[in-house]
């Protein structure tokens, strides 16, 4: 269940975060949710992966295939 949350943050940080989220094709809400999830999980269990890395795990789509991306890159490069 999603719930609305109001935050008061520095305007410059918000703009930088929006740019970061857009460049990684993720909403700012999802980015913050992933971060909060990772730090709350980290407090419950000992993790060898940093919270930042854990928060980034959902950014890459599950159907992402680096071989296809590389093939597309090579095709475009040599076209």
MDAnalysis code that builds the backbone (N, CA, C; Angstrom):
import MDAnalysis as mda
import numpy as np

u = mda.Universe.empty(237, n_residues=79, atom_resindex=np.repeat(np.arange(79), 3), trajectory=True)
u.add_TopologyAttr("name", ["N", "CA", "C"] * 79)
u.add_TopologyAttr("resid", np.arange(1, 80))
u.add_TopologyAttr("resname", ["UNK", "UNK", "UNK", "UNK", "UNK", "UNK", "UNK", "UNK", "UNK", "UNK", "UNK", "UNK", "UNK", "UNK", "UNK", "UNK", "UNK", "UNK", "UNK", "UNK", "UNK", "UNK", "UNK", "UNK", "UNK", "UNK", "UNK", "UNK", "UNK", "UNK", "UNK", "UNK", "UNK", "UNK", "UNK", "UNK", "UNK", "UNK", "UNK", "UNK", "UNK", "UNK", "UNK", "UNK", "UNK", "UNK", "UNK", "UNK", "UNK", "UNK", "UNK", "UNK", "UNK", "UNK", "UNK", "UNK", "UNK", "UNK", "UNK", "UNK", "UNK", "UNK", "UNK", "UNK", "UNK", "UNK", "UNK", "UNK", "UNK", "UNK", "UNK", "UNK", "UNK", "UNK", "UNK", "UNK", "UNK", "UNK", "UNK"])
u.atoms.positions = np.array([
    [0.834, -1.170, 0.000],
    [0.000, 0.000, 0.000],
    [0.890, 1.249, 0.000],
    [0.665, 2.126, -0.931],
    [1.429, 3.367, -1.009],
    [0.772, 4.444, -0.168],
    [1.602, 5.258, 0.468],
    [1.135, 6.363, 1.286],
    [1.913, 7.610, 0.903],
    [1.240, 8.727, 0.853],
    [1.874, 9.992, 0.506],
    [2.730, 10.467, 1.669],
    [3.900, 11.029, 1.354],
    [4.827, 11.541, 2.359],
    [5.305, 12.913, 1.905],
    [5.267, 13.880, 2.786],
    [5.744, 15.220, 2.482],
    [7.093, 15.416, 3.148],
    [8.072, 15.857, 2.360],
    [9.423, 16.093, 2.871],
    [9.821, 17.533, 2.610],
    [10.605, 18.103, 3.502],
    [11.179, 19.429, 3.305],
    [12.678, 19.249, 3.101],
    [13.125, 19.504, 1.866],
    [14.528, 19.324, 1.514],
    [15.040, 20.560, 0.795],
    [16.348, 20.705, 0.783],
    [16.980, 21.794, 0.058],
    [16.613, 21.709, -1.425],
    [16.203, 22.832, -2.020],
    [15.741, 22.861, -3.402],
    [16.803, 22.345, -4.372],
    [18.062, 22.709, -4.142],
    [19.157, 22.278, -5.028],
    [19.328, 20.753, -4.987],
    [19.199, 20.175, -3.807],
    [19.309, 18.719, -3.667],
    [18.167, 18.037, -4.411],
    [16.978, 18.591, -4.286],
    [15.823, 18.013, -4.981],
    [16.041, 18.023, -6.486],
    [16.515, 19.145, -7.019],
    [16.747, 19.247, -8.465],
    [17.818, 18.259, -8.924],
    [18.893, 18.128, -8.158],
    [19.950, 17.168, -8.503],
    [19.423, 15.736, -8.434],
    [18.605, 15.460, -7.441],
    [18.024, 14.120, -7.294],
    [17.082, 13.804, -8.450],
    [16.295, 14.794, -8.875],
    [15.399, 14.596, -10.011],
    [16.194, 14.305, -11.282],
    [17.276, 15.035, -11.479],
    [18.143, 14.806, -12.643],
    [18.732, 13.407, -12.601],
    [19.223, 13.009, -11.427],
    [19.791, 11.672, -11.261],
    [18.745, 10.602, -11.552],
    [17.562, 10.760, -10.982],
    [16.492, 9.773, -11.163],
    [16.110, 9.676, -12.639],
    [15.968, 10.811, -13.301],
    [15.597, 10.812, -14.714],
    [16.660, 10.133, -15.564],
    [17.926, 10.393, -15.275],
    [19.003, 9.787, -16.065],
    [19.099, 8.276, -15.851],
    [18.509, 7.794, -14.762],
    [18.509, 6.358, -14.477],
    [17.122, 5.737, -14.705],
    [16.243, 6.481, -15.372],
    [14.896, 6.006, -15.719],
    [14.133, 5.438, -14.523],
    [14.156, 6.184, -13.451],
    [13.429, 5.781, -12.247],
    [12.793, 7.038, -11.657],
    [11.653, 6.888, -11.028],
    [11.008, 8.047, -10.416],
    [11.758, 8.427, -9.141],
    [11.629, 9.685, -8.776],
    [12.253, 10.157, -7.545],
    [11.653, 9.430, -6.341],
    [10.362, 9.177, -6.395],
    [9.706, 8.437, -5.304],
    [10.302, 7.044, -5.157],
    [10.510, 6.352, -6.283],
    [11.066, 4.992, -6.235],
    [12.506, 5.018, -5.737],
    [13.254, 6.015, -6.151],
    [14.638, 6.153, -5.709],
    [14.699, 6.323, -4.195],
    [13.853, 7.193, -3.666],
    [13.824, 7.418, -2.220],
    [13.316, 6.180, -1.495],
    [12.295, 5.533, -2.059],
    [11.773, 4.299, -1.450],
    [12.863, 3.227, -1.377],
    [13.613, 3.072, -2.466],
    [14.693, 2.079, -2.478],
    [15.756, 2.402, -1.437],
    [16.085, 3.675, -1.329],
    [17.088, 4.076, -0.343],
    [16.595, 3.798, 1.080],
    [15.376, 4.224, 1.374],
    [14.838, 3.991, 2.718],
    [14.709, 2.502, 3.017],
    [14.314, 1.740, 2.024],
    [14.224, 0.294, 2.188],
    [15.599, -0.290, 2.503],
    [16.610, 0.172, 1.799],
    [17.948, -0.380, 2.014],
    [18.505, -0.032, 3.386],
    [18.254, 1.175, 3.871],
    [18.809, 1.521, 5.188],
    [18.028, 0.867, 6.323],
    [16.729, 0.648, 6.115],
    [15.972, -0.026, 7.170],
    [16.285, -1.516, 7.182],
    [16.536, -2.080, 5.998],
    [16.945, -3.485, 5.926],
    [18.313, -3.663, 6.556],
    [19.200, -2.714, 6.286],
    [20.569, -2.798, 6.798],
    [20.585, -2.780, 8.323],
    [19.652, -2.054, 8.915],
    [19.622, -2.007, 10.375],
    [19.096, -3.311, 10.972],
    [18.310, -4.049, 10.192],
    [17.761, -5.315, 10.672],
    [18.726, -6.482, 10.457],
    [19.472, -6.419, 9.380],
    [20.418, -7.497, 9.066],
    [21.760, -6.897, 8.702],
    [22.804, -7.622, 8.986],
    [24.145, -7.196, 8.604],
    [24.312, -7.456, 7.114],
    [24.674, -6.418, 6.389],
    [24.830, -6.538, 4.949],
    [26.262, -6.205, 4.557],
    [26.810, -6.973, 3.625],
    [28.161, -6.700, 3.151],
    [28.133, -5.735, 1.974],
    [26.932, -5.435, 1.481],
    [26.772, -4.503, 0.378],
    [26.291, -3.176, 0.945],
    [26.862, -2.091, 0.455],
    [26.489, -0.776, 0.975],
    [25.028, -0.458, 0.650],
    [24.392, 0.373, 1.454],
    [23.006, 0.755, 1.188],
    [22.818, 1.397, -0.187],
    [23.821, 2.151, -0.634],
    [23.720, 2.777, -1.953],
    [23.608, 1.724, -3.043],
    [24.448, 0.700, -2.982],
    [24.417, -0.367, -3.988],
    [23.078, -1.091, -3.936],
    [22.600, -1.387, -2.743],
    [21.303, -2.048, -2.623],
    [20.181, -1.186, -3.196],
    [20.261, 0.121, -2.994],
    [19.211, 0.999, -3.506],
    [19.206, 1.062, -5.025],
    [20.338, 0.764, -5.643],
    [20.443, 0.818, -7.101],
    [20.021, -0.478, -7.779],
    [19.822, -1.537, -7.025],
    [19.542, -2.835, -7.634],
    [18.258, -2.866, -8.441],
    [17.267, -2.072, -8.081],
    [15.999, -2.084, -8.815],
    [15.975, -1.119, -9.994],
    [17.048, -0.373, -10.180],
    [17.096, 0.574, -11.291],
    [17.247, -0.153, -12.620],
    [18.060, -1.213, -12.648],
    [18.253, -1.976, -13.872],
    [17.066, -2.919, -14.034],
    [16.376, -2.829, -15.161],
    [15.213, -3.694, -15.370],
    [15.594, -5.171, -15.314],
    [14.696, -5.997, -14.835],
    [14.982, -7.428, -14.691],
    [15.175, -8.111, -16.044],
    [14.615, -7.524, -17.110],
    [14.761, -8.128, -18.434],
    [15.930, -7.523, -19.222],
    [16.795, -6.761, -18.563],
    [17.950, -6.143, -19.210],
    [18.945, -7.223, -19.632],
    [19.383, -7.159, -20.886],
    [20.351, -8.124, -21.399],
    [21.538, -7.343, -21.971],
    [22.662, -7.388, -21.255],
    [23.822, -6.616, -21.675],
    [24.366, -7.074, -23.023],
    [24.133, -8.324, -23.399],
    [24.605, -8.808, -24.712],
    [23.857, -8.106, -25.840],
    [22.562, -7.919, -25.650],
    [21.773, -7.225, -26.665],
    [22.216, -5.765, -26.760],
    [22.421, -5.137, -25.611],
    [22.868, -3.745, -25.601],
    [24.231, -3.612, -26.283],
    [25.134, -4.532, -26.001],
    [26.463, -4.498, -26.626],
    [26.344, -4.713, -28.129],
    [25.506, -5.651, -28.542],
    [25.304, -5.912, -29.966],
    [24.759, -4.669, -30.669],
    [23.793, -4.012, -30.049],
    [23.238, -2.774, -30.600],
    [24.307, -1.691, -30.710],
    [25.155, -1.597, -29.705],
    [26.250, -0.627, -29.725],
    [27.199, -0.904, -30.887],
    [27.587, -2.161, -31.056],
    [28.507, -2.533, -32.133],
    [27.867, -2.275, -33.505],
    [26.611, -2.650, -33.645],
    [25.895, -2.427, -34.915],
    [25.851, -0.944, -35.259],
    [25.560, -0.122, -34.258],
    [25.470, 1.310, -34.470],
    [26.850, 1.897, -34.791],
    [27.866, 1.409, -34.101],
    [29.222, 1.905, -34.303],
    [29.720, 1.621, -35.704],
    [29.399, 0.455, -36.229],
    [29.923, 0.038, -37.530],
    [28.912, 0.210, -38.676],
    [27.841, 0.915, -38.400],
    [26.833, 1.139, -39.441],
    [27.233, 2.254, -40.381],
])
